[in-house]
Amino acid sequence: MVALALVSAVGLAVDDRILVGVPIWTKPFKFAVSLVAYTLSLAWMISLLPTTHRAHRVGWWAGTVVAVSLTIEMVLITLQVVRGTQSHFNHATPFDNAVFQIMGASIAILWLSALVIAVLLLRARILDRATAWAVRLSSLIALAGAAVGFLMVRPTPEQLAVDEAPITGSHSVGVPDGGPSMPLTGWSTTGGDLRIPHFFGMHALQLLPLLLLVLAALAPRFARLADERVRLRLTLTAAGTYAATFVLLTWQALRGQALFSPDAVTLAAAGAIVLLGGAATALSLRTPAPAPSLTEEVAA
């Protein structure tokens, strides 16, 4: 993925072709950069599985399947870029249709493999409870984020109105793909865009464990953070807030709203998430009650 990101960066510099409103090498570049973070995080999580247990072997094979599936996906995306046509939702020719069907199958296999890893992490005994729950919850949110991709293959009303439409499926909701969009991300600025919750959900895999690393780094300076129970509370609060935000972004996109054009209902829901998340954070930072001594336990 690092090598492909470099190749795609060169493509962006020397190839002036435009596809669906953006430079043609934008998609492989964004995918490659995103997958560098995703695969490194997944590899680290697999390394947390007990090496003496069968779960580690199963996790290794599941990770290998993820790597192969992603390689197939990116090879096909790059192939279609070289050919100057869409990789996703493309049924214009039998070859294009076959490419998209293979991509769909590889992503389904990838999702199932990531699910296997998530289940293994749920069952694994990881000594630090905050780390354990950061890994478990982030992997589940990432699975939900990946599943948003399956919503994109649904034909739009305009596509259903056409017999044998060459393009079936869309990133955008309420507007056609290729319209006004944000720089770099390419997300729609005039309608809903399912790529936003897709991206946000999948990258829980990095952001929640990163939060835990920050808390651990701050622990020597802040006594409360040195307590594992406080770090666990903050981890659970962050995961809950992240999951609620992911649901809100998905709901907003499905209702055809651009990210920065929310209606009053969306703003109210976002405000509720902020308030509840802030209150939960404040409660999480309370000094935990001291654990009972052995004498007190015997007396009880």
C-alpha positions as CSV (number, residue, x, y, z in Angstrom):
1,M,0.0,0.0,0.0
2,V,2.9,2.3,0.7
3,A,4.3,1.6,-2.8
4,L,0.9,2.0,-4.4
5,A,0.5,5.4,-2.6
6,L,3.7,6.6,-4.1
7,V,2.8,5.4,-7.6
8,S,-0.6,7.0,-7.3
9,A,1.0,10.3,-6.1
10,V,3.1,10.3,-9.3
11,G,-0.1,9.5,-11.3
12,L,-1.8,12.6,-9.7
13,A,1.2,14.7,-10.8
14,V,1.6,13.6,-14.4
15,D,-1.9,12.3,-15.4
16,D,-4.5,15.0,-16.0
17,R,-7.4,12.7,-16.7
18,I,-10.6,13.4,-14.7
19,L,-13.1,10.6,-13.7
20,V,-16.4,11.3,-11.9
21,G,-15.3,14.9,-11.2
22,V,-11.9,14.2,-9.6
23,P,-8.4,13.4,-10.9
24,I,-8.4,9.7,-11.9
25,W,-5.6,8.6,-9.5
26,T,-7.3,10.1,-6.5
27,K,-9.1,6.8,-5.6
28,P,-6.1,4.5,-5.5
29,F,-4.1,7.2,-3.6
30,K,-6.8,7.6,-0.9
31,F,-7.4,3.9,-0.6
32,A,-3.7,3.1,-0.3
33,V,-3.0,5.7,2.4
34,S,-6.1,4.6,4.3
35,L,-5.2,1.0,4.1
36,V,-1.7,1.6,5.4
37,A,-3.2,2.7,8.7
38,Y,-5.9,0.0,8.7
39,T,-3.6,-2.9,8.0
40,L,-0.9,-1.8,10.5
41,S,-3.6,-1.4,13.2
42,L,-5.1,-4.8,12.4
43,A,-1.6,-6.5,12.5
44,W,-0.9,-5.0,15.9
45,M,-4.3,-6.3,17.2
46,I,-3.5,-9.8,15.9
47,S,-0.2,-9.6,17.8
48,L,-2.2,-9.2,21.1
49,L,-3.6,-12.7,20.7
50,P,-1.9,-15.3,22.9
51,T,0.9,-16.8,20.9
52,T,0.5,-20.2,22.6
53,H,-3.2,-20.4,21.9
54,R,-4.9,-21.7,18.7
55,A,-6.6,-18.3,18.4
56,H,-3.3,-16.7,17.3
57,R,-3.0,-19.2,14.4
58,V,-6.6,-18.5,13.4
59,G,-5.9,-14.8,13.6
60,W,-2.8,-15.1,11.5
61,W,-4.8,-16.9,8.8
62,A,-7.6,-14.4,9.0
63,G,-5.1,-11.5,8.7
64,T,-3.5,-13.2,5.7
65,V,-6.9,-13.4,4.0
66,V,-7.5,-9.7,4.7
67,A,-4.1,-8.9,3.1
68,V,-4.8,-11.0,0.0
69,S,-8.4,-9.6,-0.4
70,L,-7.1,-6.0,-0.2
71,T,-4.4,-6.8,-2.7
72,I,-6.9,-8.1,-5.2
73,E,-9.1,-5.0,-4.6
74,M,-6.3,-2.5,-5.2
75,V,-5.0,-4.3,-8.2
76,L,-8.4,-4.1,-9.8
77,I,-8.9,-0.5,-8.9
78,T,-5.5,0.4,-10.4
79,L,-6.3,-1.7,-13.5
80,Q,-9.5,0.3,-14.1
81,V,-7.6,3.6,-13.5
82,V,-5.1,2.6,-16.2
83,R,-8.0,1.7,-18.5
84,G,-9.6,5.1,-17.8
85,T,-12.9,3.8,-16.4
86,Q,-14.7,3.4,-13.1
87,S,-13.9,0.4,-10.8
88,H,-16.9,0.6,-8.5
89,F,-20.5,0.1,-9.6
90,N,-19.4,-0.4,-13.3
91,H,-21.5,-2.8,-15.4
92,A,-20.9,-1.1,-18.7
93,T,-19.2,-4.1,-20.3
94,P,-18.9,-7.8,-19.4
95,F,-15.3,-7.2,-18.4
96,D,-16.2,-4.2,-16.2
97,N,-19.0,-6.2,-14.6
98,A,-16.6,-9.1,-13.9
99,V,-14.1,-6.7,-12.3
100,F,-16.7,-5.2,-10.0
101,Q,-18.1,-8.7,-9.0
102,I,-14.7,-9.9,-8.1
103,M,-14.1,-6.7,-6.0
104,G,-17.4,-7.3,-4.3
105,A,-16.6,-10.9,-3.5
106,S,-13.1,-9.9,-2.1
107,I,-14.6,-7.2,0.1
108,A,-17.2,-9.6,1.5
109,I,-14.4,-12.2,2.3
110,L,-12.4,-9.4,3.9
111,W,-15.3,-8.3,6.1
112,L,-15.9,-11.9,7.3
113,S,-12.1,-12.3,8.0
114,A,-12.2,-9.0,10.0
115,L,-15.2,-10.4,11.9
116,V,-13.3,-13.5,12.8
117,I,-10.4,-11.3,14.2
118,A,-12.9,-9.2,16.2
119,V,-14.5,-12.3,17.7
120,L,-11.0,-13.6,18.7
121,L,-10.2,-10.3,20.3
122,L,-13.5,-10.4,22.2
123,R,-12.5,-13.7,23.7
124,A,-8.8,-13.1,24.2
125,R,-7.5,-12.3,27.7
126,I,-5.5,-9.1,27.5
127,L,-4.0,-8.0,30.8
128,D,-4.7,-4.3,30.6
129,R,-8.5,-3.9,30.6
130,A,-8.4,-0.5,29.0
131,T,-6.3,-1.8,26.1
132,A,-8.6,-4.9,25.8
133,W,-11.7,-2.8,25.5
134,A,-10.2,-0.2,23.2
135,V,-9.1,-3.0,20.8
136,R,-12.4,-4.9,21.1
137,L,-14.8,-1.9,20.6
138,S,-12.7,-0.3,17.9
139,S,-12.7,-3.5,15.9
140,L,-16.5,-3.8,16.2
141,I,-17.0,-0.1,15.1
142,A,-14.6,-0.7,12.2
143,L,-16.7,-3.6,11.1
144,A,-19.8,-1.5,11.2
145,G,-18.0,1.2,9.2
146,A,-16.9,-1.3,6.6
147,A,-20.5,-2.6,6.3
148,V,-21.6,0.9,5.2
149,G,-19.9,0.0,1.9
150,F,-22.6,-2.5,1.2
151,L,-25.2,0.3,1.2
152,M,-23.4,1.9,-1.7
153,V,-24.2,-0.8,-4.2
154,R,-27.9,-0.2,-4.1
155,P,-29.2,1.4,-7.3
156,T,-30.5,4.9,-7.1
157,P,-34.0,5.8,-8.3
158,E,-32.6,7.3,-11.5
159,Q,-30.6,4.1,-12.2
160,L,-33.6,1.9,-11.6
161,A,-35.5,4.0,-14.2
162,V,-33.0,2.9,-16.9
163,D,-32.9,-0.6,-18.4
164,E,-29.5,-2.1,-17.9
165,A,-27.9,1.0,-16.5
166,P,-24.1,0.9,-17.0
167,I,-23.5,2.3,-13.5
168,T,-25.5,0.8,-10.6
169,G,-24.8,2.1,-7.2
170,S,-23.5,5.4,-5.8
171,H,-21.5,7.0,-3.0
172,S,-23.8,10.0,-2.9
173,V,-27.4,10.1,-1.7
174,G,-29.9,12.5,-3.2
175,V,-27.4,13.8,-5.8
176,P,-25.3,12.1,-8.5
177,D,-21.7,11.2,-8.0
178,G,-19.2,13.6,-9.5
179,G,-20.9,16.8,-8.3
180,P,-19.4,19.6,-6.2
181,S,-17.2,18.1,-3.5
182,M,-14.7,18.8,-0.8
183,P,-11.0,19.1,-1.8
184,L,-8.9,16.0,-1.1
185,T,-11.7,13.8,0.3
186,G,-14.0,14.2,-2.7
187,W,-17.0,14.0,-0.4
188,S,-20.2,15.6,-1.7
189,T,-21.0,19.2,-0.6
190,T,-24.6,19.1,-2.0
191,G,-26.0,15.8,-0.7
192,G,-25.4,12.9,1.5
193,D,-22.2,10.8,1.1
194,L,-21.9,7.3,2.5
195,R,-18.1,7.5,2.3
196,I,-18.1,9.7,5.3
197,P,-19.4,7.2,7.9
198,H,-17.6,4.4,6.0
199,F,-14.3,6.3,6.5
200,F,-15.1,7.4,10.1
201,G,-16.2,4.0,11.2
202,M,-13.2,2.1,9.8
203,H,-10.7,4.4,11.3
204,A,-11.9,3.7,14.8
205,L,-9.4,1.0,14.5
206,Q,-6.6,3.6,14.9
207,L,-8.2,6.4,16.8
208,L,-9.5,4.6,19.9
209,P,-6.2,2.8,20.5
210,L,-4.4,6.1,19.8
211,L,-6.5,7.7,22.5
212,L,-5.4,5.0,25.0
213,L,-1.7,5.7,24.1
214,V,-2.2,9.4,24.8
215,L,-3.8,8.6,28.1
216,A,-0.9,6.3,29.0
217,A,1.6,9.0,28.0
218,L,-0.1,11.6,30.2
219,A,-0.4,9.3,33.2
220,P,2.9,10.3,34.8
221,R,1.8,13.9,34.8
222,F,-1.8,13.4,35.9
223,A,-2.3,11.1,38.9
224,R,-5.9,10.1,38.0
225,L,-4.8,8.8,34.6
226,A,-2.4,6.5,36.3
227,D,-5.4,4.6,37.6
228,E,-6.3,1.8,35.2
229,R,-10.0,2.2,36.2
230,V,-10.0,5.8,35.1
231,R,-8.4,4.9,31.8
232,L,-11.0,2.1,31.3
233,R,-13.9,4.5,32.0
234,L,-12.5,7.1,29.5
235,T,-12.0,4.4,26.9
236,L,-15.6,3.1,27.2
237,T,-16.8,6.7,27.1
238,A,-14.8,7.5,24.0
239,A,-16.0,4.3,22.3
240,G,-19.6,5.1,23.1
241,T,-19.3,8.7,21.8
242,Y,-17.5,7.5,18.7
243,A,-20.1,4.8,18.0
244,A,-23.0,7.4,18.5
245,T,-21.2,9.8,16.1
246,F,-20.8,7.1,13.5
247,V,-24.5,6.3,13.7
248,L,-25.3,10.0,13.4
249,L,-23.1,10.4,10.3
250,T,-24.7,7.3,8.7
251,W,-28.2,8.6,9.4
252,Q,-27.3,12.1,8.1
253,A,-25.9,10.6,4.8
254,L,-28.9,8.4,4.3
255,R,-31.1,11.4,4.6
256,G,-29.3,13.1,1.8
257,Q,-27.6,15.8,3.9
258,A,-24.1,17.1,3.2
259,L,-21.7,16.9,6.1
260,F,-21.6,20.7,6.7
261,S,-25.2,21.3,5.9
262,P,-27.0,19.6,8.7
263,D,-30.7,20.3,9.5
264,A,-32.0,21.2,13.0
265,V,-32.6,17.5,13.9
266,T,-29.1,16.5,13.0
267,L,-27.7,19.5,15.0
268,A,-29.8,18.5,18.0
269,A,-28.6,14.9,17.9
270,A,-25.0,16.1,17.6
271,G,-25.5,18.4,20.6
272,A,-26.9,15.6,22.6
273,I,-23.9,13.4,21.8
274,V,-21.5,16.3,22.8
275,L,-23.4,16.9,26.1
276,L,-23.7,13.2,27.1
277,G,-20.1,12.6,26.0
278,G,-18.9,15.5,28.1
279,A,-20.9,14.5,31.1
280,A,-19.6,10.9,30.9
281,T,-16.0,12.1,30.6
282,A,-16.4,14.2,33.7
283,L,-17.8,11.2,35.6
284,S,-15.1,9.0,34.3
285,L,-12.4,11.4,35.7
286,R,-13.8,11.1,39.3
287,T,-11.3,9.6,41.7
288,P,-12.2,5.9,42.1
289,A,-13.1,4.6,45.5
290,P,-10.1,2.7,47.0
291,A,-10.2,-1.1,46.6
292,P,-11.3,-2.8,49.9
293,S,-8.4,-4.2,52.0
294,L,-8.1,-8.0,52.7
295,T,-9.3,-7.3,56.3
296,E,-12.4,-5.5,55.1
297,E,-13.2,-8.3,52.7
298,V,-12.9,-11.0,55.4
299,A,-15.1,-8.9,57.8
300,A,-17.7,-8.6,55.1
